[in-house]
Amino acid sequence: MKKPAQERSGEVPSPCIKKCSLDKNNICPACFRSIEEIAAWGDADDDRRREIVEAARRRRSRSGQ
């Protein structure tokens, strides 16, 4: 039986903190991922997940949080 992508990769944990919403720019103010990054997360390999986490980190930093 095939495992879900998150279990297969598992090295990079999701930045989701279960306070999902989107701002006017389609960015979640809780995890700072874009809607596209959130949608892609389930099928993303660890390299792509690291890219997403880094992009979210940069957004958080620019926001002052």
URNOR-V108729 format. One line per field, one symbol per residue. ss: DSSP state (H for helix, E for strand, L for the rest). psi: psi as a letter, one per 40 degrees, with the letter a starting at -180 (. if undefined). A space follows every 50 residues. Layout:
BEGIN
ss=???
psi=???
END
This chain:
BEGIN
ss=LLLLHHHHHLLLLLLLLLLLLLLLLLELLLLLLEHHHHHHHHHLLHHHHH HHHHHHHHHHHHHLL
psi=hhiiddddcedhiheheffhiiaeefhhedefiidddddeddeiiddddd ddddddddddddee.
END
